[in-house]
Amino acid sequence: MITINSQRFISNLRRMANLSPMLAGLSFGLLQGTMIASAQYNQVPNKLPSSSSPAPASAPAPTSPTETVRAEIAKPLQAIQALMTEKKYNEALAKVREAELVPNKTPYEMFIIDQMRGAAAAGAGDTALAVQSFESVLATGRLKPEASLPIIEAVTGTYFRSKNYPSAVIWARRFIAAGGTNAQMRLLLQQSLYLSGEYAEAAKEITADIKATEAAGKTPSEDILKLLASCALKQKDDVEYVVALEKLVIYYPKKEYWADYIYRVESKPAFADRLSLNLYRLKLQLDLIEEAADYMRMALLATQAGFPIETKQVLEQGFARGVLGTGNDAAAQKKLKESATKEVADDAKNSAKLEAEALAAKDGTALVGVGFNYVLSGQIEARDKGIALMEQGIKKGGLKRPEEAALRLGMAYALAGQKQKALDTLTAVQGPDGITEVAMLWRIYAGQVKK
């Protein structure tokens, strides 16, 4: 099962969203031009408006050409600028209150005061007051869209940092609707939805981003794929969980993802036990077999399937790693290994006879089996010969389960490093009882194997 280090992941997002300094910085820089926006969005003059002059041309447009800021407002505004320079935010906030006491304020003056209050409150660490003030600024509609974006971004981050995730969702969506393209804000939106318990909506947003990333020929991040998997788990949606898990296996083929994915396939109610050996073969290639019970089960399945060479290889690995040959079952394990070794030797002596019999058979079943046994030997010449025999057997026909023969051939191609043939063959394998899923697992492996 996928687990997300949520503390680390959320911590990273919170660092990204820790935007109170950004709010203060933006606000102070823009107070100098009576406008909240960063230099990258707007160039504003440094001169403050006075009682005798209209607002600067680059400031938010007054509703009429004659709108001005009176001296009673301009004076504390200038004082705030000096205090903000010295980072005396609480004193600056007190000066804002002086401006608020001026009677009969015009809408434009109130707009300027809201900016001052927001800047001072952000610097003083009063995020609630800062956000409230900036919301008022944005509500006036005086700012151009490009000037609004940094404020919306900062407000979103402030809500996220204070764990007000529903509000963070609203503001993140507002940022995107206003034309914002910061990818971090997309991530913040998705995480806010997740932390709000809106798992389906979070998954929808994540899936859209993953598709866009893939369409651009890029790789989705591991964290975002894990977040998608977690959304599915929260909704108890096994189908969507496997979708996310498949992408994790494709892009980040870690052992824990592979183990979980294989487990999900073999634990399905309709999965046929006769296909289990094919999953063990994949586990062996991925180095996922660690317990004595798994080594022994694979060895017994290989014996029952008539592949003593595979039995011998599996047991030898278990003994070499010290997993087998110890404890109460050591004697039985050693006996099975000796039996497999003897049978492999006997098959080697009779290989020509077995091959001739397979070639003479009416159907291709024996040819597929003999060929696969050659492939399992791991020797290059024997492997190539085995693949040719398997191809001949499938072409001969008369197979009881042709889809399983095709699966084995695809596996043989993968083991031989013939990637494209493996992908083509395994893609075509379809059928009930879990064989389609087994073929899919081997197809992913074939696309990753380097030989």
C-alpha positions as CSV (number, residue, x, y, z in Angstrom):
1,M,0.0,0.0,0.0
2,I,1.2,3.5,-0.9
3,T,1.9,5.7,2.1
4,I,2.7,9.4,1.8
5,N,5.1,11.1,4.1
6,S,2.4,13.7,4.6
7,Q,4.3,15.6,7.2
8,R,7.2,16.2,4.8
9,F,5.0,16.8,1.8
10,I,2.7,19.2,3.6
11,S,5.7,20.9,5.2
12,N,7.2,21.5,1.8
13,L,3.9,23.1,0.6
14,R,3.6,25.2,3.7
15,R,7.1,26.5,3.2
16,M,6.0,27.4,-0.3
17,A,2.8,29.0,1.1
18,N,4.5,30.9,3.9
19,L,3.7,34.2,2.2
20,S,3.2,36.7,5.0
21,P,6.6,38.2,4.2
22,M,5.5,38.2,0.6
23,L,2.4,40.1,1.5
24,A,4.3,42.7,3.4
25,G,6.9,43.0,0.7
26,L,4.4,43.3,-2.1
27,S,2.3,45.8,-0.1
28,F,5.2,48.0,0.9
29,G,6.7,48.1,-2.6
30,L,3.3,49.0,-3.9
31,L,2.4,51.5,-1.3
32,Q,5.2,53.5,-2.8
33,G,3.0,53.8,-5.9
34,T,-0.3,53.4,-4.0
35,M,-0.7,50.0,-5.6
36,I,-0.1,46.5,-4.3
37,A,1.9,44.5,-7.0
38,S,5.4,43.2,-7.4
39,A,7.9,44.7,-9.8
40,Q,7.6,41.7,-12.0
41,Y,4.0,42.5,-12.6
42,N,4.0,46.3,-12.7
43,Q,6.4,49.2,-12.7
44,V,5.1,52.0,-10.4
45,P,6.6,55.3,-9.4
46,N,8.1,55.9,-5.9
47,K,6.4,59.2,-5.3
48,L,3.4,59.1,-3.0
49,P,0.2,60.9,-3.9
50,S,-0.3,64.2,-2.3
51,S,-3.3,66.3,-1.4
52,S,-2.7,68.5,-4.4
53,S,-1.9,65.9,-7.0
54,P,-4.0,63.1,-8.6
55,A,-3.0,59.5,-8.1
56,P,0.0,58.4,-10.2
57,A,-0.9,57.3,-13.7
58,S,0.2,53.7,-13.0
59,A,-1.8,53.4,-9.8
60,P,-5.2,51.9,-9.7
61,A,-7.5,54.1,-11.8
62,P,-9.7,56.4,-9.9
63,T,-13.4,56.4,-10.8
64,S,-12.9,60.0,-12.1
65,P,-9.9,62.1,-13.1
66,T,-10.4,64.4,-10.1
67,E,-10.0,61.6,-7.5
68,T,-7.2,62.5,-5.1
69,V,-5.9,61.5,-1.7
70,R,-6.4,64.3,0.8
71,A,-3.6,65.5,3.1
72,E,-5.2,63.9,6.1
73,I,-4.7,60.5,4.3
74,A,-1.4,61.3,2.5
75,K,0.4,62.3,5.7
76,P,0.0,59.0,7.5
77,L,0.7,57.2,4.2
78,Q,4.1,58.9,4.1
79,A,4.7,58.1,7.7
80,I,3.8,54.4,7.1
81,Q,6.3,54.3,4.2
82,A,9.1,55.4,6.6
83,L,8.0,53.0,9.3
84,M,7.8,50.1,6.9
85,T,11.3,50.9,5.7
86,E,12.5,50.4,9.3
87,K,10.3,47.3,9.7
88,K,8.3,49.0,12.4
89,Y,5.1,47.2,11.4
90,N,3.1,47.7,14.5
91,E,3.8,51.4,14.6
92,A,2.8,51.5,10.9
93,L,-0.4,49.7,11.7
94,A,-1.2,52.4,14.3
95,K,-0.7,55.1,11.7
96,V,-3.2,53.3,9.5
97,R,-5.7,53.6,12.3
98,E,-5.1,57.4,12.2
99,A,-6.0,57.4,8.6
100,E,-9.1,55.4,9.2
101,L,-10.4,58.0,11.7
102,V,-10.5,60.6,8.9
103,P,-14.2,61.3,8.2
104,N,-16.0,61.3,4.9
105,K,-13.4,59.1,3.2
106,T,-13.9,58.6,-0.6
107,P,-13.9,55.2,-2.1
108,Y,-10.5,55.9,-3.6
109,E,-9.1,56.9,-0.2
110,M,-10.6,53.8,1.4
111,F,-8.9,51.7,-1.3
112,I,-5.6,53.3,-0.4
113,I,-6.2,52.8,3.4
114,D,-7.0,49.1,2.8
115,Q,-3.6,48.7,1.1
116,M,-1.8,50.4,3.9
117,R,-3.6,48.3,6.5
118,G,-2.9,45.1,4.6
119,A,0.8,45.9,4.3
120,A,1.2,46.9,7.9
121,A,-0.8,43.9,9.2
122,A,1.2,41.5,7.0
123,G,4.4,42.8,8.4
124,A,3.1,42.7,11.9
125,G,2.1,39.1,11.5
126,D,-1.6,39.7,11.7
127,T,-2.5,37.6,8.8
128,A,-6.3,37.6,9.4
129,L,-6.3,41.4,9.2
130,A,-4.0,41.4,6.2
131,V,-6.1,39.0,4.3
132,Q,-9.3,40.9,5.2
133,S,-7.7,44.1,3.9
134,F,-6.4,42.6,0.7
135,E,-9.8,41.1,0.0
136,S,-11.3,44.5,0.3
137,V,-8.6,45.8,-2.1
138,L,-9.4,43.2,-4.7
139,A,-13.2,43.6,-4.2
140,T,-13.0,47.2,-5.6
141,G,-12.0,45.9,-9.0
142,R,-9.5,48.8,-9.3
143,L,-6.5,46.6,-9.9
144,K,-5.5,45.2,-13.3
145,P,-5.6,41.4,-13.4
146,E,-1.8,41.2,-13.6
147,A,-1.5,43.3,-10.5
148,S,-4.1,41.2,-8.7
149,L,-2.3,37.9,-9.2
150,P,0.5,38.3,-6.6
151,I,-2.0,39.4,-4.0
152,I,-4.3,36.5,-4.7
153,E,-1.3,34.1,-4.6
154,A,-0.2,35.5,-1.3
155,V,-3.7,35.4,0.2
156,T,-4.1,31.7,-0.9
157,G,-0.8,30.9,0.8
158,T,-1.8,32.6,4.0
159,Y,-5.0,30.6,4.2
160,F,-3.1,27.4,3.5
161,R,-0.5,28.2,6.2
162,S,-3.3,28.9,8.7
163,K,-4.9,25.5,7.8
164,N,-8.0,27.2,6.4
165,Y,-8.0,24.8,3.5
166,P,-11.5,25.5,2.1
167,S,-10.6,29.2,1.8
168,A,-7.3,28.3,0.3
169,V,-9.2,26.3,-2.4
170,I,-11.4,29.2,-3.2
171,W,-8.5,31.6,-3.6
172,A,-6.4,29.1,-5.5
173,R,-9.2,28.7,-8.0
174,R,-9.5,32.5,-8.2
175,F,-5.8,32.7,-9.0
176,I,-6.2,30.2,-11.8
177,A,-9.4,31.8,-13.1
178,A,-7.5,35.2,-13.2
179,G,-4.9,33.7,-15.5
180,G,-2.3,32.7,-13.0
181,T,0.1,30.1,-14.3
182,N,2.3,29.3,-11.2
183,A,2.5,25.5,-11.0
184,Q,3.0,25.7,-7.3
185,M,-0.5,27.2,-7.0
186,R,-1.9,24.2,-8.8
187,L,-0.2,21.9,-6.3
188,L,-1.5,24.1,-3.4
189,L,-5.0,23.8,-4.8
190,Q,-4.8,20.0,-5.0
191,Q,-3.3,19.7,-1.5
192,S,-5.9,22.0,-0.1
193,L,-8.7,19.9,-1.6
194,Y,-7.1,16.8,-0.2
195,L,-6.7,18.3,3.3
196,S,-10.3,19.5,3.1
197,G,-11.5,15.9,2.5
198,E,-12.5,16.7,-1.1
199,Y,-10.7,13.6,-2.3
200,A,-12.7,13.1,-5.6
201,E,-12.2,16.7,-6.6
202,A,-8.5,16.6,-5.6
203,A,-8.1,13.5,-7.8
204,K,-9.8,15.2,-10.7
205,E,-7.4,18.2,-10.5
206,I,-4.4,15.9,-10.1
207,T,-5.4,13.7,-13.0
208,A,-5.8,16.7,-15.3
209,D,-2.3,17.9,-14.4
210,I,-0.8,14.4,-14.9
211,K,-2.4,14.1,-18.3
212,A,-1.1,17.5,-19.3
213,T,2.4,16.6,-18.1
214,E,2.4,13.4,-20.0
215,A,1.1,15.0,-23.1
216,A,4.0,17.5,-22.9
217,G,6.4,14.5,-22.9
218,K,7.3,15.1,-19.2
219,T,7.3,12.9,-16.1
220,P,4.7,13.5,-13.4
221,S,6.4,14.0,-10.0
222,E,6.4,11.1,-7.6
223,D,4.8,13.1,-4.9
224,I,1.8,14.0,-7.0
225,L,1.3,10.4,-8.1
226,K,1.4,9.3,-4.5
227,L,-1.1,12.0,-3.6
228,L,-3.4,10.6,-6.4
229,A,-3.0,7.1,-5.0
230,S,-3.8,8.4,-1.5
231,C,-7.0,10.1,-2.8
232,A,-8.1,6.7,-4.2
233,L,-7.3,5.0,-0.9
234,K,-9.3,7.6,1.0
235,Q,-12.3,6.9,-1.2
236,K,-11.7,3.1,-1.0
237,D,-11.5,3.1,-4.8
238,D,-9.3,0.2,-5.7
239,V,-9.6,0.7,-9.4
240,E,-8.3,4.3,-9.3
241,Y,-5.6,3.2,-6.8
242,V,-4.3,0.7,-9.2
243,V,-4.3,3.4,-12.0
244,A,-2.1,5.6,-9.8
245,L,0.0,2.6,-8.7
246,E,0.6,1.7,-12.4
247,K,2.0,5.1,-13.1
248,L,4.2,5.0,-10.0
249,V,5.6,1.6,-11.2
250,I,6.1,3.0,-14.7
251,Y,7.8,6.2,-13.8
252,Y,9.4,5.3,-10.4
253,P,9.9,1.5,-10.4
254,K,10.8,1.1,-6.8
255,K,10.5,-2.3,-5.2
256,E,7.7,-1.3,-2.8
257,Y,5.5,0.0,-5.7
258,W,6.1,-3.2,-7.7
259,A,5.4,-5.4,-4.7
260,D,2.1,-3.5,-4.0
261,Y,1.1,-3.7,-7.7
262,I,1.7,-7.4,-8.0
263,Y,-0.1,-8.0,-4.7
264,R,-3.1,-6.1,-6.1
265,V,-3.2,-8.3,-9.2
266,E,-2.8,-11.7,-7.5
267,S,-5.3,-10.8,-4.7
268,K,-8.2,-10.2,-7.0
269,P,-11.0,-12.8,-6.5
270,A,-11.0,-13.9,-10.1
271,F,-7.2,-14.4,-10.3
272,A,-6.4,-18.0,-11.4
273,D,-3.8,-19.9,-9.3
274,R,-2.3,-21.4,-12.3
275,L,-0.9,-18.0,-13.2
276,S,0.8,-17.5,-9.9
277,L,4.1,-18.9,-11.2
278,N,4.3,-16.1,-13.8
279,L,4.0,-13.5,-11.0
280,Y,6.7,-15.3,-9.0
281,R,8.9,-15.2,-12.1
282,L,8.5,-11.4,-12.2
283,K,9.2,-11.1,-8.5
284,L,12.4,-13.1,-9.0
285,Q,13.5,-10.6,-11.7
286,L,12.6,-7.7,-9.5
287,D,14.4,-9.2,-6.5
288,L,11.1,-9.2,-4.5
289,I,11.4,-12.8,-3.1
290,E,12.8,-12.6,0.4
291,E,11.0,-15.1,2.6
292,A,11.7,-18.9,2.7
293,A,8.0,-19.6,2.2
294,D,8.1,-17.7,-1.1
295,Y,11.2,-19.4,-2.3
296,M,9.7,-22.8,-1.6
297,R,6.3,-22.0,-3.1
298,M,7.9,-20.8,-6.4
299,A,10.2,-23.8,-6.4
300,L,7.2,-26.2,-6.0
301,L,5.1,-24.4,-8.6
302,A,8.0,-24.6,-11.1
303,T,8.4,-28.3,-10.3
304,Q,4.7,-28.9,-10.9
305,A,4.8,-27.0,-14.2
306,G,7.7,-29.2,-15.4
307,F,10.6,-26.7,-15.2
308,P,13.2,-28.3,-12.9
309,I,15.8,-25.9,-14.2
310,E,13.7,-23.0,-12.7
311,T,13.3,-25.0,-9.5
312,K,17.0,-25.4,-9.2
313,Q,17.7,-21.7,-9.9
314,V,15.2,-20.5,-7.3
315,L,16.5,-22.8,-4.6
316,E,20.1,-22.0,-5.3
317,Q,19.4,-18.3,-4.8
318,G,17.6,-19.0,-1.6
319,F,20.5,-21.1,-0.3
320,A,23.0,-18.5,-1.4
321,R,21.3,-15.8,0.5
322,G,21.0,-17.9,3.6
323,V,17.2,-17.8,3.5
324,L,17.0,-21.6,2.8
325,G,19.0,-24.4,4.4
326,T,18.4,-23.4,8.0
327,G,15.8,-24.1,10.6
328,N,13.3,-26.9,10.9
329,D,12.7,-27.1,7.1
330,A,16.3,-27.3,6.1
331,A,16.3,-31.0,5.4
332,A,13.2,-30.8,3.1
333,Q,14.7,-27.8,1.3
334,K,18.0,-29.6,0.7
335,K,16.2,-32.7,-0.6
336,L,14.1,-30.7,-3.1
337,K,17.3,-28.9,-4.3
338,E,19.0,-32.3,-4.8
339,S,16.0,-33.7,-6.7
340,A,15.8,-30.6,-9.0
341,T,19.6,-30.8,-9.7
342,K,19.2,-34.5,-10.7
343,E,16.2,-33.8,-12.9
344,V,18.1,-31.0,-14.6
345,A,21.0,-33.3,-15.3
346,D,18.6,-36.0,-16.7
347,D,16.9,-33.4,-19.0
348,A,20.2,-32.3,-20.3
349,K,21.1,-35.9,-21.3
350,N,17.7,-36.3,-22.9
351,S,17.3,-32.9,-24.4
352,A,17.6,-34.0,-28.0
353,K,15.0,-36.7,-27.5
354,L,12.6,-34.4,-25.8
355,E,13.0,-31.8,-28.6
356,A,12.4,-34.4,-31.3
357,E,9.3,-35.6,-29.5
358,A,8.0,-32.1,-29.3
359,L,8.7,-31.5,-33.0
360,A,6.8,-34.7,-33.9
361,A,3.8,-33.9,-31.7
362,K,0.5,-33.0,-33.4
363,D,0.2,-29.7,-31.5
364,G,2.6,-27.1,-30.3
365,T,2.2,-27.5,-26.6
366,A,5.4,-29.5,-26.0
367,L,7.4,-27.2,-28.3
368,V,6.4,-24.2,-26.2
369,G,7.3,-26.0,-23.0
370,V,10.7,-27.3,-24.3
371,G,11.5,-23.9,-25.7
372,F,10.7,-22.1,-22.5
373,N,12.9,-24.5,-20.6
374,Y,15.8,-23.5,-22.9
375,V,15.0,-19.8,-22.2
376,L,15.0,-20.4,-18.5
377,S,18.6,-21.8,-18.7
378,G,19.8,-18.2,-19.1
379,Q,22.4,-19.3,-21.7
380,I,22.4,-17.0,-24.8
381,E,22.5,-19.8,-27.4
382,A,20.0,-21.9,-25.6
383,R,17.7,-18.9,-25.0
384,D,17.6,-18.0,-28.7
385,K,17.0,-21.6,-29.6
386,G,14.2,-21.8,-27.1
387,I,12.5,-18.6,-28.4
388,A,12.6,-20.1,-31.9
389,L,11.0,-23.3,-30.7
390,M,8.3,-21.4,-28.8
391,E,7.5,-19.4,-31.9
392,Q,7.3,-22.6,-33.9
393,G,5.0,-24.2,-31.3
394,I,2.6,-21.3,-31.2
395,K,2.5,-21.3,-35.0
396,K,1.8,-25.0,-35.0
397,G,-1.3,-24.5,-33.0
398,G,-3.6,-26.9,-31.2
399,L,-2.8,-25.3,-27.9
400,K,-5.2,-25.7,-25.0
401,R,-4.5,-22.2,-23.7
402,P,-3.0,-20.2,-26.6
403,E,-3.1,-16.9,-24.6
404,E,-0.9,-18.4,-21.9
405,A,1.6,-19.6,-24.5
406,A,1.7,-16.1,-25.9
407,L,2.3,-14.8,-22.4
408,R,5.3,-17.1,-21.9
409,L,6.7,-16.1,-25.3
410,G,6.4,-12.4,-24.3
411,M,8.1,-13.2,-21.0
412,A,10.8,-15.0,-23.0
413,Y,11.4,-11.9,-25.2
414,A,11.6,-9.8,-22.0
415,L,14.1,-12.1,-20.4
416,A,16.1,-12.0,-23.6
417,G,16.1,-8.3,-23.7
418,Q,14.1,-8.2,-27.0
419,K,12.1,-5.2,-25.8
420,Q,9.9,-4.4,-28.8
421,K,9.0,-8.0,-29.4
422,A,8.1,-8.4,-25.8
423,L,6.0,-5.2,-25.8
424,D,4.1,-6.2,-28.9
425,T,3.5,-9.8,-27.8
426,L,2.4,-8.9,-24.3
427,T,0.1,-6.1,-25.4
428,A,-1.8,-8.6,-27.5
429,V,-2.4,-11.0,-24.6
430,Q,-6.0,-10.8,-23.5
431,G,-8.1,-13.2,-21.5
432,P,-9.9,-13.9,-18.3
433,D,-8.7,-15.1,-14.9
434,G,-6.1,-12.3,-14.5
435,I,-3.9,-13.1,-17.5
436,T,-4.4,-9.6,-19.0
437,E,-3.1,-8.1,-15.8
438,V,-0.2,-10.5,-15.6
439,A,0.7,-9.6,-19.2
440,M,0.5,-5.9,-18.3
441,L,2.9,-6.3,-15.4
442,W,5.4,-8.1,-17.6
443,R,4.9,-5.5,-20.3
444,I,5.8,-2.7,-17.9
445,Y,8.9,-4.7,-16.8
446,A,9.9,-5.3,-20.4
447,G,9.8,-1.6,-21.1
448,Q,12.2,-1.0,-18.2
449,V,14.6,-3.9,-18.5
450,K,18.1,-3.0,-19.8
451,K,20.1,-5.9,-21.3
